[in-house]
């Protein structure tokens, strides 16, 4: 059965931490599920770029492309820059991805946003820092 | 029993989304646990500032202050700016918080970083966007 493609989009940074975060998260997602072929691409300063990864997905056997921005919250990149690269009108959450030979649905997911899982992550980071203090 | 203080530090933004995210996450954390008094403060562009919230914590009954940056990854804010405000040397993960009258431990937690919970959150956002398409 054809998989879905997941393009994890990172902001990019001169420092190595954003790229590490996005690529490690892509790897963790790929380990968790067989549903997706996962690739990471960057808006700026790091490679592969979003455009390069879209090009790579055109050659994969996928039945759908889901673009997931690894950003904390909405902002100019989320609302304007990424939609422009994807050929989506501003505000659109879905469109079409033109593969080599066929078209598949393109879905544009939300950034992290407020979520109980994020609250849990903050509690976990707090607990780890306290545990380190007590060691 | 005295609680711990948790200062959730946000980047701040001209747009409303970062402030919303940080304040909603602070609320979600407070709903999840009685262990902490939770406050949100911002590095720039939004209020209350980090400094204002430190001042507010000086008047609370807390036995420890944990500072948790709601940032994706390490960077200049995490490595230099926040430690400077906290009076921590660069690289230090713990120090002392001077309350009105007594000193308590100060703990500086890590930003989000790569974590299986973050991978899960990305998968959840992808699934929600696909479900929306199919509605």
Interface residues (C-beta under 8 A of the other chain):
Chain A: X4 X6 X8 X11 X13 X15 X17 X18 X20 X21 X24 X25 X28 X29 X32 X33 X36 X64 X66 X68 X70 X71 X72 X73 X74 X75 X76 X93 X94 X105 X107 X108 X109 X110 X111 X112 X113 X114 X115 X116 X117 X118 X119 X120 X121 X122 X123 X124 X125 X126 X128 X129 X130 X132 X133
Chain B: X4 X6 X8 X11 X13 X15 X17 X18 X20 X21 X24 X25 X28 X29 X32 X33 X36 X64 X66 X68 X70 X71 X72 X73 X74 X75 X76 X93 X94 X105 X107 X108 X109 X110 X111 X112 X113 X114 X115 X116 X117 X118 X119 X120 X121 X122 X123 X124 X125 X126 X128 X129 X130 X132 X133
